Amino acid sequence: MALNMRKDLLTFALLGIFALAIIPQNVISQNVASIVTPGFFDGIKSQAAASCAGKSFYTRDGFLKAASSFPNFGSGSAVESKREIAAFFAHVTHETGHLCYTEEIDKSNAYCDQSNKQYPCVAGKKYYGRGPMQLTWNYNYGACGKALGFDGLKAPETVSNDPAVSFKTALWFWMNNVHSVMNQGFGATIRKINGLECGGKHPDRVNTRIGYYRDYCKKFGVDPGQNLSC
């Protein structure tokens, strides 16, 4: 009897540990969806002109499906989660003009780093900004494509042509370059995304990003925190 009881307790404990291991991802997924409501997402996109390519390309469902592949996005406490989501969409809003652009307006620069031998540029291809986070440079396209399962070097246009891939590239860049500095304040995220704007070089752009972040934090009912500028 005592042995069976110990076995039952051990089984119960193991089941409890297993449950704790699988619950967080589901909770996180639901949490992101509850914060990024249709009203919030469409409220951003509604400010873009009807002629914008992003009006039909970017969707809330597309974002949520992409976010499900990155369970640590928007994780942490309620405040941390809302701040991260606000920060992400502040940059997306700025980079895409309220989800208007799927590609950078100025396509003259190939953004090819010839010194990068791991992800060499392909002849005839340009690696200018595409997608919600305006993915740029051959080394980002190469690494991102490898992680997500598409050929970023030979087919960089996938980022602005495939809705299923597009938001994943933005979240891939975010989780690999920005997520870890969220605890340093919004200013740190600006440095990671476009540090060339910092140091007084483009104060108008920095202030625009901060303005979006403040607005979205207000919508989420959370204080934006400290160190907002870079």
C-alpha positions as CSV (number, residue, x, y, z in Angstrom):
1,M,0.0,0.0,0.0
2,A,2.7,2.5,1.0
3,L,4.8,1.6,-2.1
4,N,1.8,2.1,-4.4
5,M,1.0,5.4,-2.7
6,R,4.6,6.6,-3.3
7,K,4.3,5.6,-6.9
8,D,1.1,7.5,-7.3
9,L,2.6,10.6,-5.7
10,L,5.6,10.4,-8.0
11,T,3.4,10.0,-11.0
12,F,1.3,13.0,-9.9
13,A,4.4,15.1,-9.4
14,L,5.8,14.2,-12.8
15,L,2.5,15.1,-14.4
16,G,2.5,18.4,-12.6
17,I,6.1,19.2,-13.9
18,F,5.0,18.2,-17.4
19,A,2.0,20.5,-17.2
20,L,4.1,23.4,-16.0
21,A,6.4,22.8,-18.9
22,I,3.7,23.0,-21.6
23,I,1.3,25.6,-20.2
24,P,3.5,28.7,-20.5
25,Q,3.5,28.7,-24.3
26,N,-0.3,28.5,-24.5
27,V,-0.6,31.2,-21.9
28,I,1.8,33.4,-23.7
29,S,0.1,32.9,-27.1
30,Q,-3.3,33.8,-25.6
31,N,-1.7,36.8,-23.8
32,V,-0.3,38.3,-27.0
33,A,-3.7,37.8,-28.7
34,S,-5.5,39.5,-25.9
35,I,-3.2,42.5,-26.1
36,V,-3.0,42.8,-29.9
37,T,-6.7,43.0,-30.4
38,P,-8.4,43.5,-33.8
39,G,-9.1,47.1,-32.7
40,F,-5.4,47.8,-31.9
41,F,-4.0,46.2,-35.0
42,D,-6.6,47.7,-37.4
43,G,-6.2,51.0,-35.6
44,I,-2.6,51.2,-36.9
45,K,-3.4,50.0,-40.4
46,S,-6.3,52.3,-40.8
47,Q,-4.0,55.3,-40.8
48,A,-2.3,54.0,-44.0
49,A,-3.7,55.1,-47.4
50,A,-6.0,52.7,-49.3
51,S,-3.5,52.3,-52.0
52,C,-0.8,50.9,-49.7
53,A,0.4,47.4,-50.4
54,G,0.4,46.6,-46.8
55,K,-3.3,47.2,-46.4
56,S,-4.1,43.7,-47.6
57,F,-0.7,42.1,-47.0
58,Y,-0.4,42.7,-43.2
59,T,-3.1,41.0,-41.1
60,R,-3.6,40.4,-37.4
61,D,-4.0,36.7,-38.0
62,G,-0.7,36.7,-39.9
63,F,1.0,38.3,-36.9
64,L,-0.6,35.9,-34.4
65,K,0.4,32.9,-36.4
66,A,4.0,34.2,-36.6
67,A,4.0,35.0,-32.9
68,S,3.0,31.4,-32.1
69,S,6.4,30.3,-33.5
70,F,8.2,32.6,-31.0
71,P,6.7,31.8,-27.6
72,N,9.1,34.0,-25.7
73,F,7.9,37.1,-27.4
74,G,5.8,39.1,-25.0
75,S,6.7,36.9,-22.1
76,G,7.4,37.9,-18.5
77,S,5.1,39.9,-16.2
78,A,2.0,41.7,-17.5
79,V,3.9,45.0,-17.5
80,E,6.9,43.5,-19.4
81,S,4.7,41.8,-21.9
82,K,2.7,44.9,-22.7
83,R,5.9,47.0,-23.0
84,E,7.5,44.6,-25.3
85,I,4.5,44.4,-27.6
86,A,4.1,48.2,-27.5
87,A,7.8,48.5,-28.4
88,F,7.6,46.0,-31.3
89,F,4.6,47.7,-32.9
90,A,6.1,51.2,-32.3
91,H,9.0,50.2,-34.5
92,V,6.8,48.4,-37.0
93,T,4.6,51.4,-37.3
94,H,7.6,53.7,-37.9
95,E,9.4,51.3,-40.3
96,T,6.3,50.6,-42.5
97,G,4.4,53.9,-42.2
98,H,1.5,52.4,-40.3
99,L,1.7,49.0,-42.0
100,C,1.7,50.7,-45.5
101,Y,5.0,49.6,-47.0
102,T,6.1,46.0,-47.6
103,E,9.4,47.2,-49.1
104,E,11.7,50.2,-48.6
105,I,10.8,53.2,-50.7
106,D,14.4,53.8,-51.8
107,K,15.6,50.6,-53.5
108,S,18.9,52.0,-54.9
109,N,21.1,50.5,-52.2
110,A,21.8,46.8,-52.5
111,Y,22.8,46.6,-48.8
112,C,25.4,44.0,-49.7
113,D,28.3,43.4,-47.2
114,Q,30.9,41.9,-49.4
115,S,33.1,41.1,-46.4
116,N,30.5,38.6,-45.0
117,K,31.5,35.2,-46.4
118,Q,29.0,33.2,-44.5
119,Y,26.1,34.8,-46.3
120,P,27.5,36.1,-49.6
121,C,25.4,38.3,-51.8
122,V,23.8,36.7,-54.9
123,A,24.3,38.5,-58.1
124,G,21.4,40.6,-59.2
125,K,19.7,40.6,-55.7
126,K,19.3,43.5,-53.4
127,Y,18.9,43.3,-49.6
128,Y,17.1,46.5,-48.9
129,G,14.4,46.7,-46.2
130,R,11.4,44.4,-46.5
131,G,8.6,43.3,-44.2
132,P,7.3,44.7,-40.9
133,M,10.8,45.3,-39.5
134,Q,12.3,46.2,-42.8
135,L,14.9,43.4,-42.8
136,T,18.1,44.7,-44.3
137,W,21.6,43.4,-45.3
138,N,22.6,40.1,-46.8
139,Y,23.8,38.6,-43.5
140,N,20.3,39.2,-42.0
141,Y,18.5,37.7,-45.0
142,G,20.8,34.7,-45.0
143,A,20.6,33.9,-41.3
144,C,16.9,34.6,-41.2
145,G,16.1,32.5,-44.2
146,K,18.2,29.6,-42.7
147,A,16.2,29.9,-39.4
148,L,12.8,30.1,-41.0
149,G,13.2,27.8,-44.0
150,F,13.4,30.0,-47.1
151,D,16.4,31.1,-49.2
152,G,16.9,34.6,-48.0
153,L,20.0,35.2,-50.2
154,K,18.6,33.9,-53.5
155,A,15.0,35.0,-52.9
156,P,15.0,38.1,-50.5
157,E,11.7,39.2,-52.2
158,T,10.0,36.4,-50.2
159,V,9.9,38.7,-47.2
160,S,7.6,41.1,-49.0
161,N,5.7,38.6,-51.1
162,D,4.8,35.9,-48.6
163,P,2.5,37.0,-45.8
164,A,3.2,33.8,-43.9
165,V,6.9,34.6,-43.8
166,S,6.9,38.3,-43.5
167,F,5.9,38.8,-39.8
168,K,8.1,35.8,-38.9
169,T,11.1,37.7,-40.2
170,A,10.2,40.7,-38.0
171,L,9.9,38.5,-35.0
172,W,13.0,36.6,-35.8
173,F,15.0,39.8,-35.9
174,W,13.3,41.0,-32.8
175,M,14.0,37.9,-30.7
176,N,17.6,37.6,-31.9
177,N,18.5,41.3,-31.6
178,V,16.1,43.3,-29.5
179,H,14.2,41.1,-27.0
180,S,17.2,40.8,-24.6
181,V,17.5,44.6,-24.1
182,M,13.9,45.4,-23.3
183,N,14.8,45.6,-19.6
184,Q,17.1,48.5,-20.5
185,G,14.3,50.7,-21.7
186,F,12.8,51.6,-25.1
187,G,15.9,53.6,-26.0
188,A,18.0,50.4,-26.1
189,T,15.6,49.0,-28.7
190,I,16.1,52.0,-31.0
191,R,19.9,51.4,-30.8
192,K,19.4,47.8,-31.8
193,I,17.1,48.6,-34.7
194,N,18.7,51.7,-36.1
195,G,21.5,53.1,-34.0
196,L,22.4,55.6,-36.7
197,E,19.4,57.6,-35.5
198,C,20.9,58.0,-32.0
199,G,23.4,60.5,-30.6
200,G,21.4,63.5,-31.9
201,K,21.8,62.5,-35.5
202,H,18.1,62.1,-36.2
203,P,16.1,63.3,-33.2
204,D,12.9,63.7,-35.2
205,R,12.9,59.9,-36.0
206,V,13.8,59.0,-32.5
207,N,11.0,61.1,-31.1
208,T,8.5,59.6,-33.6
209,R,9.4,56.1,-32.4
210,I,9.1,57.2,-28.8
211,G,5.7,58.8,-29.6
212,Y,4.3,55.6,-31.0
213,Y,5.7,53.6,-28.0
214,R,4.1,56.0,-25.5
215,D,0.8,55.9,-27.3
216,Y,0.7,52.1,-27.4
217,C,1.7,51.8,-23.8
218,K,-1.2,54.1,-23.0
219,K,-3.6,52.0,-25.0
220,F,-2.4,48.9,-23.1
221,G,-2.7,50.7,-19.7
222,V,0.9,50.4,-18.8
223,D,3.6,52.9,-17.9
224,P,6.3,53.2,-20.6
225,G,9.2,53.0,-18.1
226,Q,12.5,54.8,-18.1
227,N,15.3,55.4,-20.6
228,L,13.0,56.0,-23.6
229,S,15.5,57.8,-25.8
230,C,18.8,56.6,-27.2
